[in-house]
Amino acid sequence: MANEFVEELKWRGMVHDIMPGTEEQLNKEMTSAYIGFDPTSDSLHIGSLVPIILLVHLEKAGHKPIALVGGATGMIGDPSGKSDERNLLDEATLAHNVAGIKSVLSRFLDFNSTKKNAPVLVNNYDWMKNFSFIDFARDVGKRITVNYMMAKDSVKKRLSGEEGNIGMSFTEFTYQLIQGYDFYHLHKVMSCKLQMGGSDQWGNITTGTELVRRMNVGNEAAKAYAMTCPLITKADGSKFGKSEGGNIWLDPNKTSIYKFYQFWLNTSDEDAEKYIKIFTFLDKGTITSIVKEHKETPHLRLLQKRLAEEVTTFVHSKTDYENAVKASTILFSKDFKNDIQSLDENLFLDVFEGVPQAEISLIDLNDGLDMIAALSAKTNFLGSNGEARRALKENAVSVNKTKVNDSYTLSSKDLINDRYIILNKGKKNTYILKVV
């Protein structure tokens, strides 16, 4: 059971560092393990999918996952991987963010389950809020030396003055101690023996294991372990999880399901081969088969399609995935006008994001709008009436994907969802008329 958990993660490329004794502990008994989530926003983006998936794999292997939302550590700011001080959030913003992250995590882990290894959701603010500074300094600060803390990469890099670093405040310096205390607290209260996270967290996590050891001197049974996964990268060196519009979020209100699906569909072959192991729960045989088939017919993009299907279904739903596929293929539909009417307005706008738009009045449309006006005089889609005339004579203009000539007049019967008309000049130029 337990050994399968680590072996599963290894072949998926999800193990970076693992403390000696960790596999033996997992083999010995059902083990509670935790991962912390930083509430810097009210949602999580796809970079957070890796720790979420780690917890899901852990539960599938019969162990007990603990998801920790950092209501207290979020007030401090983790210096790992940062070159400057983070802006501190006020309590209202932090509370809002914590609630949002709890909501996201609840979609993947059933915190209401009654199983023996049921997932647990905790907030470190609950045990830190009444901890006085003097008590913390005496009980926790006394156990870890400054030399030990200074040796951590996250601290060394910030103090070195390299890469524009501006040093580190005492506030951020205390972060690893507070995170370390989280591990000690969960170890004492919930018998949590393992902390997991990204490879940039190794220093913070090992401080936690050291604190557990030092605060349990004389208790040989007080063991604590650590395991990290690699930070996800893209083959071209650009940052994973970003698109031109910014982060790809797990919240459909921040990143539409259509855009989410498109992100995975547009990954390179090299990245897709790596991501399908990390971001899906498909077994080794299935993945090997998909990769082989993809390499034989790469133009079909079978790897990307299956990756996008699995991740979109996992994060959202099967229905959401099917709607995203439908929206993706609608531009090539033989019954374009009817098919596109089936999209709700938000999905319609997602499909045509970035396409030039112009507004016309319903009165103009009811009076009949000639194609020269629709392409140039009323909209400036094309540079001149002459250019519009030439395009029409060359049979290069379409209304809702149907070719038209210069005698065609737009009317309300051309409206999609009573509001939009799609114009095309050739294959590459698309414009949207919006009735107001």
DRENDRENTOR-567565 format. One record per residue (C-alpha): residue number from 0; residue in one letter; x, y, z. Coordinates in steps of 0.1 Angstrom, whole numbers, plus 2048, in hexadecimal, padded with zeros to 3 digits. Example, Ala and Ser with C-alpha at 12.3 -4.5 7.8 and 13.67 -1.06 7.14 Angstrom:
<nodes>
@n=0&res=a&X=87B&Y=7D3&Z=84E
@n=1&res=s&X=889&Y=7F5&Z=847
</nodes>
This chain:
<nodes>
@n=0&res=m&X=800&Y=800&Z=800
@n=1&res=a&X=818&Y=81B&Z=80D
@n=2&res=n&X=835&Y=810&Z=7F7
@n=3&res=e&X=81F&Y=812&Z=7D9
@n=4&res=f&X=818&Y=837&Z=7E2
@n=5&res=v&X=83D&Y=841&Z=7E0
@n=6&res=e&X=844&Y=82B&Z=7C1
@n=7&res=e&X=825&Y=83A&Z=7B0
@n=8&res=l&X=832&Y=85D&Z=7B6
@n=9&res=k&X=855&Y=853&Z=7AA
@n=10&res=w&X=84B&Y=846&Z=788
@n=11&res=r&X=835&Y=865&Z=784
@n=12&res=g&X=853&Y=87B&Z=78A
@n=13&res=m&X=844&Y=889&Z=7AA
@n=14&res=v&X=860&Y=883&Z=7C3
@n=15&res=h&X=87D&Y=89B&Z=7C7
@n=16&res=d&X=88A&Y=896&Z=7EA
@n=17&res=i&X=880&Y=87C&Z=804
@n=18&res=m&X=88D&Y=879&Z=827
@n=19&res=p&X=89D&Y=858&Z=831
@n=20&res=g&X=883&Y=842&Z=843
@n=21&res=t&X=865&Y=852&Z=832
@n=22&res=e&X=85D&Y=833&Z=81D
@n=23&res=e&X=861&Y=81C&Z=83B
@n=24&res=q&X=849&Y=831&Z=84F
@n=25&res=l&X=82F&Y=830&Z=833
@n=26&res=n&X=833&Y=80B&Z=830
@n=27&res=k&X=82F&Y=806&Z=856
@n=28&res=e&X=80C&Y=815&Z=85B
@n=29&res=m&X=7F2&Y=82E&Z=84F
@n=30&res=t&X=804&Y=84F&Z=851
@n=31&res=s&X=7F6&Y=872&Z=854
@n=32&res=a&X=808&Y=88B&Z=83D
@n=33&res=y&X=802&Y=8AF&Z=837
@n=34&res=i&X=808&Y=8CA&Z=81D
@n=35&res=g&X=804&Y=8EF&Z=823
@n=36&res=f&X=7F2&Y=907&Z=80B
@n=37&res=d&X=7FB&Y=92C&Z=80C
@n=38&res=p&X=7DC&Y=944&Z=80B
@n=39&res=t&X=7EC&Y=95F&Z=7F5
@n=40&res=s&X=7CC&Y=95E&Z=7E0
@n=41&res=d&X=7A8&Y=952&Z=7E5
@n=42&res=s&X=7AD&Y=936&Z=7CC
@n=43&res=l&X=7C9&Y=91E&Z=7C2
@n=44&res=h&X=7D8&Y=91C&Z=79F
@n=45&res=i&X=7E5&Y=8FD&Z=78D
@n=46&res=g&X=807&Y=8FE&Z=79E
@n=47&res=s&X=7F3&Y=8F4&Z=7BD
@n=48&res=l&X=7E5&Y=8D6&Z=7AB
@n=49&res=v&X=805&Y=8C2&Z=7B2
@n=50&res=p&X=802&Y=8C3&Z=7D8
@n=51&res=i&X=7DD&Y=8BD&Z=7D5
@n=52&res=i&X=7E4&Y=89E&Z=7BF
@n=53&res=l&X=7FE&Y=893&Z=7D8
@n=54&res=l&X=7E4&Y=893&Z=7F4
@n=55&res=v&X=7CB&Y=880&Z=7DD
@n=56&res=h&X=7E6&Y=865&Z=7D6
@n=57&res=l&X=7ED&Y=863&Z=7FB
@n=58&res=e&X=7C9&Y=85D&Z=803
@n=59&res=k&X=7C6&Y=843&Z=7E7
@n=60&res=a&X=7E3&Y=830&Z=7F7
@n=61&res=g&X=7D1&Y=82E&Z=818
@n=62&res=h&X=7E2&Y=84A&Z=82A
@n=63&res=k&X=7D2&Y=869&Z=83B
@n=64&res=p&X=7D7&Y=88A&Z=829
@n=65&res=i&X=7D7&Y=8AB&Z=83C
@n=66&res=a&X=7D3&Y=8CB&Z=828
@n=67&res=l&X=7DF&Y=8EA&Z=83C
@n=68&res=v&X=7D4&Y=90C&Z=832
@n=69&res=g&X=7ED&Y=926&Z=83F
@n=70&res=g&X=7D7&Y=940&Z=850
@n=71&res=a&X=7F4&Y=948&Z=867
@n=72&res=t&X=812&Y=942&Z=850
@n=73&res=g&X=800&Y=956&Z=836
@n=74&res=m&X=803&Y=975&Z=84C
@n=75&res=i&X=829&Y=971&Z=84B
@n=76&res=g&X=832&Y=967&Z=827
@n=77&res=d&X=848&Y=94A&Z=81C
@n=78&res=p&X=86A&Y=957&Z=810
@n=79&res=s&X=871&Y=937&Z=7FD
@n=80&res=g&X=877&Y=93F&Z=7D8
@n=81&res=k&X=870&Y=964&Z=7DE
@n=82&res=s&X=889&Y=980&Z=7D7
@n=83&res=d&X=878&Y=99B&Z=7EC
@n=84&res=e&X=860&Y=99F&Z=809
@n=85&res=r&X=83C&Y=996&Z=803
@n=86&res=n&X=820&Y=9AF&Z=80A
@n=87&res=l&X=80E&Y=9A5&Z=829
@n=88&res=l&X=7E9&Y=99E&Z=826
@n=89&res=d&X=7CF&Y=9AD&Z=83E
@n=90&res=e&X=7BA&Y=996&Z=853
@n=91&res=a&X=79A&Y=99A&Z=83E
@n=92&res=t&X=7AC&Y=992&Z=81D
@n=93&res=l&X=7BD&Y=975&Z=82E
@n=94&res=a&X=79C&Y=967&Z=83C
@n=95&res=h&X=78C&Y=96A&Z=819
@n=96&res=n&X=7AA&Y=958&Z=809
@n=97&res=v&X=7A9&Y=93C&Z=822
@n=98&res=a&X=784&Y=936&Z=81C
@n=99&res=g&X=78A&Y=935&Z=7F6
@n=100&res=i&X=7A6&Y=91C&Z=7F9
@n=101&res=k&X=792&Y=906&Z=810
@n=102&res=s&X=776&Y=906&Z=7F6
@n=103&res=v&X=78E&Y=8FC&Z=7DB
@n=104&res=l&X=79F&Y=8E0&Z=7EF
@n=105&res=s&X=77C&Y=8D2&Z=7F8
@n=106&res=r&X=777&Y=8CA&Z=7D3
@n=107&res=f&X=793&Y=8B1&Z=7D4
@n=108&res=l&X=793&Y=8A3&Z=7F7
@n=109&res=d&X=774&Y=899&Z=80A
@n=110&res=f&X=779&Y=8A8&Z=82D
@n=111&res=n&X=757&Y=89B&Z=838
@n=112&res=s&X=761&Y=877&Z=832
@n=113&res=t&X=75E&Y=85E&Z=84F
@n=114&res=k&X=779&Y=847&Z=842
@n=115&res=k&X=796&Y=83F&Z=859
@n=116&res=n&X=7AE&Y=851&Z=842
@n=117&res=a&X=796&Y=86E&Z=83A
@n=118&res=p&X=7A6&Y=88E&Z=830
@n=119&res=v&X=7A9&Y=8AA&Z=849
@n=120&res=l&X=7A9&Y=8D0&Z=843
@n=121&res=v&X=7BB&Y=8E6&Z=85D
@n=122&res=n&X=7C5&Y=90B&Z=860
@n=123&res=n&X=7E5&Y=913&Z=873
@n=124&res=y&X=7D5&Y=934&Z=87F
@n=125&res=d&X=7C0&Y=91F&Z=896
@n=126&res=w&X=7DF&Y=914&Z=8AB
@n=127&res=m&X=7F5&Y=933&Z=8A5
@n=128&res=k&X=7DC&Y=94F&Z=8AE
@n=129&res=n&X=7DF&Y=94B&Z=8D4
@n=130&res=f&X=805&Y=943&Z=8D4
@n=131&res=s&X=816&Y=961&Z=8E4
@n=132&res=f&X=837&Y=96D&Z=8D6
@n=133&res=i&X=849&Y=966&Z=8F7
@n=134&res=d&X=83C&Y=942&Z=8F8
@n=135&res=f&X=846&Y=93C&Z=8D4
@n=136&res=a&X=869&Y=94A&Z=8D9
@n=137&res=r&X=86E&Y=935&Z=8F9
@n=138&res=d&X=85D&Y=914&Z=8ED
@n=139&res=v&X=865&Y=914&Z=8C8
@n=140&res=g&X=881&Y=92E&Z=8C1
@n=141&res=k&X=897&Y=91E&Z=8DB
@n=142&res=r&X=898&Y=8FD&Z=8C9
@n=143&res=i&X=8A6&Y=908&Z=8A7
@n=144&res=t&X=8C6&Y=91B&Z=8A4
@n=145&res=v&X=8CA&Y=93A&Z=88D
@n=146&res=n&X=8E7&Y=927&Z=87D
@n=147&res=y&X=8D0&Y=90B&Z=873
@n=148&res=m&X=8B6&Y=924&Z=865
@n=149&res=m&X=8D1&Y=938&Z=852
@n=150&res=a&X=8DD&Y=918&Z=841
@n=151&res=k&X=8BC&Y=914&Z=82E
@n=152&res=d&X=8BD&Y=91D&Z=809
@n=153&res=s&X=89E&Y=933&Z=80C
@n=154&res=v&X=8B0&Y=949&Z=826
@n=155&res=k&X=8D3&Y=947&Z=816
@n=156&res=k&X=8C7&Y=954&Z=7F4
@n=157&res=r&X=8B4&Y=971&Z=803
@n=158&res=l&X=8D2&Y=97B&Z=819
@n=159&res=s&X=8EC&Y=977&Z=7FD
@n=160&res=g&X=8E2&Y=997&Z=7EB
@n=161&res=e&X=8E0&Y=983&Z=7CA
@n=162&res=e&X=8C5&Y=987&Z=7AF
@n=163&res=g&X=8B9&Y=9A9&Z=7BD
@n=164&res=n&X=8B1&Y=99B&Z=7DF
@n=165&res=i&X=8AC&Y=9B6&Z=7FA
@n=166&res=g&X=8B2&Y=9A1&Z=819
@n=167&res=m&X=898&Y=992&Z=830
@n=168&res=s&X=883&Y=9A0&Z=84C
@n=169&res=f&X=881&Y=98F&Z=86E
@n=170&res=t&X=85C&Y=988&Z=865
@n=171&res=e&X=865&Y=972&Z=847
@n=172&res=f&X=883&Y=963&Z=85A
@n=173&res=t&X=86A&Y=954&Z=873
@n=174&res=y&X=856&Y=943&Z=858
@n=175&res=q&X=869&Y=922&Z=858
@n=176&res=l&X=865&Y=921&Z=87E
@n=177&res=i&X=83F&Y=926&Z=87C
@n=178&res=q&X=83C&Y=90C&Z=861
@n=179&res=g&X=852&Y=8F5&Z=875
@n=180&res=y&X=83B&Y=8FA&Z=893
@n=181&res=d&X=81D&Y=8F0&Z=87D
@n=182&res=f&X=82D&Y=8CE&Z=877
@n=183&res=y&X=834&Y=8CA&Z=89C
@n=184&res=h&X=810&Y=8D3&Z=8A5
@n=185&res=l&X=801&Y=8BB&Z=88B
@n=186&res=h&X=81A&Y=8A0&Z=897
@n=187&res=k&X=80F&Y=8A5&Z=8BB
@n=188&res=v&X=7E9&Y=8A9&Z=8B5
@n=189&res=m&X=7E3&Y=893&Z=896
@n=190&res=s&X=801&Y=87C&Z=896
@n=191&res=c&X=80B&Y=88B&Z=875
@n=192&res=k&X=82D&Y=87C&Z=86B
@n=193&res=l&X=833&Y=889&Z=848
@n=194&res=q&X=834&Y=8AB&Z=838
@n=195&res=m&X=833&Y=8AE&Z=812
@n=196&res=g&X=837&Y=8CB&Z=7FA
@n=197&res=g&X=84A&Y=8DA&Z=7DD
@n=198&res=s&X=870&Y=8D7&Z=7DB
@n=199&res=d&X=873&Y=8FC&Z=7E4
@n=200&res=q&X=864&Y=8F3&Z=806
@n=201&res=w&X=87F&Y=8DA&Z=810
@n=202&res=g&X=890&Y=8F2&Z=828
@n=203&res=n&X=86F&Y=8FB&Z=83A
@n=204&res=i&X=864&Y=8D7&Z=83B
@n=205&res=t&X=885&Y=8CA&Z=84A
@n=206&res=t&X=884&Y=8E6&Z=864
@n=207&res=g&X=863&Y=8D6&Z=86E
@n=208&res=t&X=871&Y=8B3&Z=871
@n=209&res=e&X=88E&Y=8C1&Z=886
@n=210&res=l&X=876&Y=8D4&Z=89D
@n=211&res=v&X=861&Y=8B5&Z=8A2
@n=212&res=r&X=881&Y=8A3&Z=8AC
@n=213&res=r&X=88E&Y=8BE&Z=8C3
@n=214&res=m&X=86D&Y=8C4&Z=8D4
@n=215&res=n&X=86A&Y=89F&Z=8DB
@n=216&res=v&X=88C&Y=898&Z=8EA
@n=217&res=g&X=88C&Y=876&Z=8FB
@n=218&res=n&X=86E&Y=86A&Z=8E7
@n=219&res=e&X=87D&Y=853&Z=8CD
@n=220&res=a&X=85A&Y=84C&Z=8BF
@n=221&res=a&X=857&Y=871&Z=8B4
@n=222&res=k&X=861&Y=86D&Z=890
@n=223&res=a&X=85A&Y=886&Z=874
@n=224&res=y&X=861&Y=882&Z=84E
@n=225&res=a&X=862&Y=898&Z=82F
@n=226&res=m&X=85C&Y=893&Z=80A
@n=227&res=t&X=85B&Y=8AD&Z=7EE
@n=228&res=c&X=851&Y=8AC&Z=7C9
@n=229&res=p&X=863&Y=8BF&Z=7AD
@n=230&res=l&X=857&Y=8E2&Z=7A3
@n=231&res=i&X=846&Y=8DF&Z=782
@n=232&res=t&X=858&Y=8EE&Z=764
@n=233&res=k&X=851&Y=8F2&Z=73F
@n=234&res=a&X=868&Y=8E4&Z=725
@n=235&res=d&X=86E&Y=906&Z=716
@n=236&res=g&X=879&Y=915&Z=737
@n=237&res=s&X=85A&Y=92B&Z=73B
@n=238&res=k&X=846&Y=92B&Z=75C
@n=239&res=f&X=82D&Y=90F&Z=760
@n=240&res=g&X=809&Y=918&Z=768
@n=241&res=k&X=809&Y=93A&Z=756
@n=242&res=s&X=7F8&Y=945&Z=736
@n=243&res=e&X=7F7&Y=967&Z=725
@n=244&res=g&X=7DB&Y=970&Z=73C
@n=245&res=g&X=7EE&Y=966&Z=75C
@n=246&res=n&X=7E9&Y=949&Z=774
@n=247&res=i&X=7D3&Y=92B&Z=76A
@n=248&res=w&X=7BC&Y=929&Z=788
@n=249&res=l&X=7A8&Y=90B&Z=796
@n=250&res=d&X=78A&Y=923&Z=79B
@n=251&res=p&X=774&Y=925&Z=77C
@n=252&res=n&X=76C&Y=949&Z=785
@n=253&res=k&X=791&Y=952&Z=782
@n=254&res=t&X=79A&Y=93C&Z=764
@n=255&res=s&X=77D&Y=930&Z=74F
@n=256&res=i&X=77A&Y=90B&Z=749
@n=257&res=y&X=77F&Y=910&Z=724
@n=258&res=k&X=7A0&Y=922&Z=72A
@n=259&res=f&X=7AA&Y=908&Z=744
@n=260&res=y&X=7A4&Y=8EC&Z=72A
@n=261&res=q&X=7B6&Y=8FF&Z=70F
@n=262&res=f&X=7D5&Y=903&Z=725
@n=263&res=w&X=7DA&Y=8DD&Z=728
@n=264&res=l&X=7D0&Y=8D8&Z=703
@n=265&res=n&X=7EB&Y=8F0&Z=6F7
@n=266&res=t&X=809&Y=8E0&Z=70B
@n=267&res=s&X=827&Y=8D5&Z=6F7
@n=268&res=d&X=82D&Y=8B0&Z=6F0
@n=269&res=e&X=84A&Y=8AF&Z=708
@n=270&res=d&X=836&Y=8C0&Z=724
@n=271&res=a&X=817&Y=8AB&Z=71E
@n=272&res=e&X=82B&Y=88B&Z=722
@n=273&res=k&X=837&Y=897&Z=744
@n=274&res=y&X=817&Y=8A7&Z=750
@n=275&res=i&X=800&Y=889&Z=749
@n=276&res=k&X=814&Y=876&Z=763
@n=277&res=i&X=812&Y=892&Z=77D
@n=278&res=f&X=7F0&Y=8A0&Z=778
@n=279&res=t&X=7DA&Y=881&Z=771
@n=280&res=f&X=7D3&Y=861&Z=783
@n=281&res=l&X=7D6&Y=84B&Z=764
@n=282&res=d&X=7EA&Y=82C&Z=76A
@n=283&res=k&X=80D&Y=825&Z=75C
@n=284&res=g&X=800&Y=80D&Z=740
@n=285&res=t&X=7E6&Y=826&Z=734
@n=286&res=i&X=7FF&Y=843&Z=733
@n=287&res=t&X=819&Y=82E&Z=721
@n=288&res=s&X=7FF&Y=824&Z=707
@n=289&res=i&X=7F3&Y=848&Z=701
@n=290&res=v&X=817&Y=855&Z=6FE
@n=291&res=k&X=81F&Y=839&Z=6E5
@n=292&res=e&X=800&Y=840&Z=6D0
@n=293&res=h&X=807&Y=866&Z=6D1
@n=294&res=k&X=82A&Y=861&Z=6C4
@n=295&res=e&X=81D&Y=84D&Z=6A7
@n=296&res=t&X=803&Y=867&Z=69E
@n=297&res=p&X=80F&Y=888&Z=6AE
@n=298&res=h&X=7F8&Y=89E&Z=698
@n=299&res=l&X=7DA&Y=88F&Z=6AA
@n=300&res=r&X=7E6&Y=89D&Z=6CB
@n=301&res=l&X=7D8&Y=87F&Z=6DE
@n=302&res=l&X=7EF&Y=886&Z=6FC
@n=303&res=q&X=7E4&Y=8AA&Z=700
@n=304&res=k&X=7BF&Y=8A1&Z=6FB
@n=305&res=r&X=7C0&Y=886&Z=716
@n=306&res=l&X=7D3&Y=89C&Z=72E
@n=307&res=a&X=7BA&Y=8B8&Z=729
@n=308&res=e&X=79D&Y=8A0&Z=72E
@n=309&res=e&X=7AB&Y=891&Z=74E
@n=310&res=v&X=7B5&Y=8B1&Z=75F
@n=311&res=t&X=796&Y=8C5&Z=755
@n=312&res=t&X=780&Y=8A9&Z=762
@n=313&res=f&X=793&Y=8A6&Z=782
@n=314&res=v&X=793&Y=8CB&Z=78A
@n=315&res=h&X=771&Y=8D3&Z=77C
@n=316&res=s&X=75A&Y=8B8&Z=76F
@n=317&res=k&X=753&Y=8A1&Z=752
@n=318&res=t&X=737&Y=8B8&Z=746
@n=319&res=d&X=74E&Y=8D6&Z=748
@n=320&res=y&X=768&Y=8C3&Z=734
@n=321&res=e&X=74F&Y=8B9&Z=719
@n=322&res=n&X=743&Y=8DD&Z=716
@n=323&res=a&X=767&Y=8E9&Z=712
@n=324&res=v&X=76D&Y=8CF&Z=6F6
@n=325&res=k&X=74C&Y=8DA&Z=6E5
@n=326&res=a&X=757&Y=8FF&Z=6E7
@n=327&res=s&X=779&Y=8F6&Z=6D9
@n=328&res=t&X=76B&Y=8E4&Z=6BB
@n=329&res=i&X=74E&Y=8FB&Z=6B4
@n=330&res=l&X=762&Y=912&Z=69C
@n=331&res=f&X=765&Y=8F4&Z=684
@n=332&res=s&X=741&Y=8E9&Z=688
@n=333&res=k&X=72D&Y=8E2&Z=669
@n=334&res=d&X=70E&Y=8F1&Z=67B
@n=335&res=f&X=721&Y=90E&Z=68A
@n=336&res=k&X=704&Y=926&Z=690
@n=337&res=n&X=6EE&Y=90C&Z=6A2
@n=338&res=d&X=70B&Y=8FD&Z=6B6
@n=339&res=i&X=719&Y=91F&Z=6C2
@n=340&res=q&X=6F6&Y=928&Z=6CE
@n=341&res=s&X=6FA&Y=90C&Z=6E7
@n=342&res=l&X=717&Y=91E&Z=6F9
@n=343&res=d&X=70F&Y=934&Z=716
@n=344&res=e&X=71B&Y=958&Z=713
@n=345&res=n&X=73A&Y=954&Z=729
@n=346&res=l&X=746&Y=936&Z=716
@n=347&res=f&X=73F&Y=947&Z=6F5
@n=348&res=l&X=754&Y=965&Z=6FF
@n=349&res=d&X=770&Y=94D&Z=70B
@n=350&res=v&X=771&Y=93D&Z=6E9
@n=351&res=f&X=774&Y=95F&Z=6D8
@n=352&res=e&X=78B&Y=96F&Z=6F2
@n=353&res=g&X=7A1&Y=989&Z=6E2
@n=354&res=v&X=78D&Y=98B&Z=6C2
@n=355&res=p&X=786&Y=9AF&Z=6B7
@n=356&res=q&X=763&Y=9BB&Z=6C0
@n=357&res=a&X=74D&Y=9D8&Z=6B6
@n=358&res=e&X=72B&Y=9E3&Z=6C2
@n=359&res=i&X=70D&Y=9EB&Z=6AC
@n=360&res=s&X=6EA&Y=9F5&Z=6B6
@n=361&res=l&X=6CC&Y=9DE&Z=6B2
@n=362&res=i&X=6BC&Y=9FA&Z=69E
@n=363&res=d&X=6D8&Y=9F8&Z=684
@n=364&res=l&X=6D3&Y=9D3&Z=682
@n=365&res=n&X=6AD&Y=9D4&Z=67F
@n=366&res=d&X=6B1&Y=9EE&Z=663
@n=367&res=g&X=6C9&Y=9D6&Z=652
@n=368&res=l&X=6EF&Y=9DA&Z=653
@n=369&res=d&X=702&Y=9D6&Z=632
@n=370&res=m&X=722&Y=9C3&Z=633
@n=371&res=i&X=738&Y=9E1&Z=629
@n=372&res=a&X=72B&Y=9F3&Z=649
@n=373&res=a&X=72F&Y=9D3&Z=65E
@n=374&res=l&X=754&Y=9CE&Z=653
@n=375&res=s&X=75F&Y=9F2&Z=651
@n=376&res=a&X=74A&Y=A12&Z=654
@n=377&res=k&X=738&Y=A08&Z=674
@n=378&res=t&X=753&Y=9F2&Z=684
@n=379&res=n&X=776&Y=9FA&Z=676
@n=380&res=f&X=77D&Y=9D5&Z=675
@n=381&res=l&X=78C&Y=9DB&Z=652
@n=382&res=g&X=7A0&Y=9FA&Z=649
@n=383&res=s&X=788&Y=A07&Z=62F
@n=384&res=n&X=768&Y=A02&Z=61C
@n=385&res=g&X=77D&Y=9F9&Z=5FE
@n=386&res=e&X=78F&Y=9DD&Z=611
@n=387&res=a&X=76D&Y=9D0&Z=61C
@n=388&res=r&X=760&Y=9D0&Z=5F8
@n=389&res=r&X=77E&Y=9BD&Z=5EC
@n=390&res=a&X=77B&Y=9A2&Z=607
@n=391&res=l&X=756&Y=99D&Z=5FE
@n=392&res=k&X=75E&Y=99B&Z=5D9
@n=393&res=e&X=779&Y=981&Z=5E0
@n=394&res=n&X=75F&Y=96C&Z=5F3
@n=395&res=a&X=774&Y=96F&Z=612
@n=396&res=v&X=759&Y=97B&Z=62B
@n=397&res=s&X=744&Y=965&Z=641
@n=398&res=v&X=727&Y=96C&Z=659
@n=399&res=n&X=725&Y=952&Z=674
@n=400&res=k&X=73C&Y=93C&Z=65F
@n=401&res=t&X=725&Y=93E&Z=640
@n=402&res=k&X=734&Y=950&Z=621
@n=403&res=v&X=722&Y=970&Z=616
@n=404&res=n&X=725&Y=989&Z=5FA
@n=405&res=d&X=722&Y=9AF&Z=5F8
@n=406&res=s&X=6FC&Y=9AD&Z=5F3
@n=407&res=y&X=6F8&Y=99D&Z=616
@n=408&res=t&X=6E7&Y=9B1&Z=631
@n=409&res=l&X=6EB&Y=9A9&Z=656
@n=410&res=s&X=6CB&Y=9A7&Z=66B
@n=411&res=s&X=6BF&Y=99A&Z=68C
@n=412&res=k&X=6BC&Y=977&Z=67E
@n=413&res=d&X=6E2&Y=975&Z=67D
@n=414&res=l&X=6E5&Y=97A&Z=6A3
@n=415&res=i&X=6F5&Y=95F&Z=6B9
@n=416&res=n&X=6E4&Y=95E&Z=6DB
@n=417&res=d&X=6D2&Y=97E&Z=6D1
@n=418&res=r&X=6F2&Y=992&Z=6D5
@n=419&res=y&X=710&Y=989&Z=6BF
@n=420&res=i&X=719&Y=985&Z=69A
@n=421&res=i&X=73A&Y=975&Z=690
@n=422&res=l&X=74B&Y=983&Z=670
@n=423&res=n&X=769&Y=973&Z=65F
@n=424&res=k&X=780&Y=980&Z=644
@n=425&res=g&X=793&Y=962&Z=637
@n=426&res=k&X=79D&Y=947&Z=650
@n=427&res=k&X=7B2&Y=95B&Z=668
@n=428&res=n&X=79E&Y=97C&Z=66E
@n=429&res=t&X=780&Y=97A&Z=686
@n=430&res=y&X=76B&Y=996&Z=692
@n=431&res=i&X=74D&Y=998&Z=6AA
@n=432&res=l&X=72F&Y=9B0&Z=6A7
@n=433&res=k&X=71E&Y=9B6&Z=6C8
@n=434&res=v&X=6FB&Y=9C4&Z=6C8
@n=435&res=v&X=6F4&Y=9DD&Z=6E4
</nodes>
